[in-house]
Amino acid sequence: MGRADHSRTQAHESLAADRERARELPRLLKEVAAAEEALEAARERGASAEELHEKGIALDTALTEAMRAAYAEERVLIGPKGYQDRIHRRKRLARPQVRRATEVAERLLTARETHRLHGIQRVPRRVG
């Protein structure tokens, strides 16, 4: 097996893994919505700092998994050649369907980073 064959095989394996992850995107987006609702409900009822921290971490995890799935969907739409050829990848990134997938992924990334900066309740350390 030559180097090119190995790269092609590796690209197809990566594509298969990305397809699996991309299939989970709708379910993961529902999990993000549920985690956001749970966090907001906990804030409204005046939950403890520990509970708010746990809900914040759960939302961060959901956002991270959804973001990874969205980027996987982008790579699936680009195709197997995009794993090896940066010019092919750049050309495919300009397609409307790929641009929409990229926008979703970047919105999730921005939401995650904003949540990490401002949304996770800090819990005081215990002495002792």
HELIX and SHEET records of a PDB file:
HELIX    1   1 ARG A    3  ARG A   23  1                                  21    
HELIX    2   2 LEU A   25  GLU A   44  1                                  20    
HELIX    3   3 ALA A   49  ILE A   78  1                                  30    
HELIX    4   4 PRO A   80  TYR A   83  5                                   4    
HELIX    5   5 ARG A   86  LEU A   93  1                                   8    
HELIX    6   6 PRO A   96  HIS A  118  1                                  23    
END                                                                             
